[in-house]
Amino acid sequence: MSEQYDAIVVGGGVMGTATALELANRGRHTLLLERFAFGHARGSSGGPTRIFRFTYEHPDYVRMAGPALDAWRELEDASGERLLYTTGGIDIGEGGRRSADARVAAGAPFAWLTPEATMERWPGLVIAPGTPVLLQEQGGVCMAERTVRAQARVAMDAGATMREETVVRAIDRRGDGVQLTTDRGDTYTAPVAVVTAGPWAGPLLRTAGIDLPLVPSFEQVTYCRLAGEPHPFPHHHRLVGRIDAGSPERRRRIDERPVCPAQP
């Protein structure tokens, strides 16, 4: 079987489904091929949550966060699902000072909290006296797997062809376009292919004559039980110092950890 499209997307994680959705919204005849199922746990889009933040060390990223939040709300409206929970976000320690400089350069508001005020608002945290805490109220937590599935569904509603359990074996350049061959022997052609295949991108791109030094890494996520009663949490990011999840025995260093808020 051979089919012709305006664009083919390989990889149906958050980047691939977003690309397919945008192409379909622009009226392009779009095909997306995903080797597993949408929302699977094997790639970088797996897992229940990710953080959404307005704090970065470069003002350009701060400026992009506003339109990104608007796009999140548009996706929620289109999908009929709540996908991003606003919890407030805090940067603890010296990393917060660098984020503050970028927000000032971007003209974006923020506030400083004392450790005491932070612990009063979020009783599950214990922060050392004198530690700087930067607060940005619009930070939050996005539902990662649910977002991938929602984007895939909305892209399909917009006219994109979305195929799961389809492995692309090769991308061949053909004249002014490309031809993709799957593990079933099916071929698809288009003027352009967009590869968003995560850890599978390297070997696939080499079939098209593109050799990039991509090295997949395994990231281990650990969840710890809180001492005492559960409390609401912000997302916290770029900690320099120590944070306590409720007792001195559980004190630990944290670089970046998304926290899922209570859901109805």
N, C-alpha and C positions, 0 to 999 in steps of 0.2 A: 504494500500500500504506500502511495506517495501523495502528499498533500502540500498545497502552497499557502503560505501565510505572509502577512506584512512584517511580522516580527515573531521570533520564538524566544521564550525565556526558559532557561534550564536551571532548575532549582526552585522549590516552592516554599522557602522559608519566608521570613518577614520581608527581606529585600526583594525576592522574586515575586511574591504575591502583590507587593506594593507596585512593582514595575508593571506587572500584568494589568492591574487595576487602572493605573494611569494611562497605559496604552489603549485599553478598551474604552476608557472615558474619552479619549481623543479620537475615537472612531477607527482605530487600527484593528485589522483582522489578526488577532493575537492567539498564540498557542503557548501554554505553559506545561512543561514536563517535569514531574517530580518523581524521584526514584522510590520514595516511601509514601506515607499518607501525610496529608496536611496536618501540621501540629505535632509531628513525631518528635521523639526525645533524643535523636541521634546527632543532631546538628547544633549549630550555635543559636538557633531560635527556640530550642527546646526548654522545658521547665515552665513553672507556673508564672513567674514574675520577673520583671526588670524594673529598674528605677527610671523615672523621668525627672530630669533636673534642669534648672536654669543657671547653674553655677559651672563655669568653665574657666580655664586659664587664658583664653583668647576671646576678645570681645566679639569677633565674628560669630563664634558659636553661641554666645549669649543672644545675639540678635536673631539667629535662626531659630532659637527655641520658641519664640512667640508664634511665628507661622506654623511651626511643628505642632504646637498645642492646638491651634485652630484646625489643623488637618486631623488630629486625633478626634476632636469633637465632631467633625464632618463624618469620619468613619463610624463613630458611634451612632450618629443619626441614620446613616445609610444601612447599618447592620442591625439596628434595634437592640444593641447590647451596650452595657457599660464596660468599657475596656481600660479606662484610666481613672484611678482613684486619687484625688488630691489629698495628701496627708500633711503637706509641708515638708520641706527638706532642710537638713542642717549639714554644714561642713564644720567639722570639729578640728581645732588645732591650726597649725600654720598654713595648711592647705586652704583654709578659709580666707586667709589674708590675700592670697594670690587670686582667689575667686572674686574677692571684693574689688581688687584693682581692675579686673576685667569688666565687672558690672559697672563700675564708675565710668570706664572708658566707653561702654555701650550705652550709658545713660539709663541703666536699669536699676530699679529700687531694690533695696535689701535692708536687713536690720541685724544688729548685733544683739545677742542674748548673753546674759551671765549664766554660768553653770547652774546657779540656784534657780533662775527663771526657767531654764531648760528642763530641769528636773521636776519643777512644779507642774509644767505643762505635760511632760511625759515621765510619769513616776517610775517607769521601768528602767530609766537610764540613771547611772551614777557617773558624774564627770568631775574630774579633779578641779579643785579651786583654781581660779585664774586662767583656765583654759578658754581661748576664744571660740565662740560658737556663732557662725553666720547662719541666718535664717532666710530662706526664700519660700514664701507661702505657697507658691504655685507648684512646687515640686510634688512628686507623687510616685505611684506605683502602677505600672501597666501590666495587664494580664497577657503574658507572652504567647502561650499556646492558643488561647482564645482569640487573640488578635490575628494570628496567622490564619486560623480557620475562618474568621470573619472576613478578612481581606480576600481570601480565596472565594468565598461565597458571593461577596459583592462584585468581585471581578467577573465571575460567571454570570451574574445577573446583568452586568454591563455588556456582555457579549463575548467575553474571552472563553476559549476552550481550555479547560483545566483537566489534566490527566495525571492521576496518581499511579503509583506502582509501575512507572515507566523509566527504565534506565537508558540514558543516552550513552552510546559507546564511542561515537566519533563525530567530530565536526569537520567537514571538508569544505574548503573554499571552492566555489564553482562560479566562474565568470564574475558577475557583479553581485554575487550573493553567497549563501552557504547552504549546505545540505547536511542534515543531522540524521544519523542512523541509530536506531534503538536496539536493545537486546533481542527484540522480536523480529528484527530485520525490516521494520517499517522505516520509511524515509520521509523527512519533512524538509521543505525548502522555504527560504525567505531571503529578502535582501540583507537582513541583519539578525544576529543572535545575541542575546544578552545572557551571560553566564553568571549566575548567582548561586553556585553549587557548593559554597563553603569549602569544607575539607576535601571534597571530591573535585574541586575546580582544577587543581594542578594537572593531574593526569589527563583530564578531558581537554584542557586548553592545549596540551602538547600535541593532541591529534590534529589541531588546527595550526600547528607550527608556532605556537606561542609558549615559550618556556619561562615561567616566572618562578622565583625562589620561594614558593609557598610551603610553609611547614605547619601542619595542623598541630594544635596542642590540646591536651585534655585538661579541662578545668573541673576541679572537684568542688561541689557545693555541699556545705554542711549546715544543718539546722540544729539549734540548741534549745532545749527546753528552758523556759524562763522560771526563775525561782518565784514562788508566790503566785498571786493572781495575775492574769494577763492584763496588759495595758495597751492603749493605742500607741503606735510608734510613728515617728517620721521616717523617711528614708535618710540614712546618714552616709556620708561620703568623705573620702580622703581624710580619714582620722590620723592625726599625728598626736599621740598621747595614749591614754587608756580610757576605755569605756567599760562599764560594768553592767551586765544584764540582770542585776538584782542582788548579787552577793559577792563579797570579796573573793570567795573561792572560784568564781566563774569569770574573773576578770581576764580579758584577753585583748589582743591587738586586732583591729579590723581595718582593712583597707577600703573595701566597698561592699556593702551588703544590702540587697533589696529586701524590704520587709513587707509582707502582704498584709494590708489592713483588714480589719473585721469587715465581712461582707454580709449583706442582708440575706 
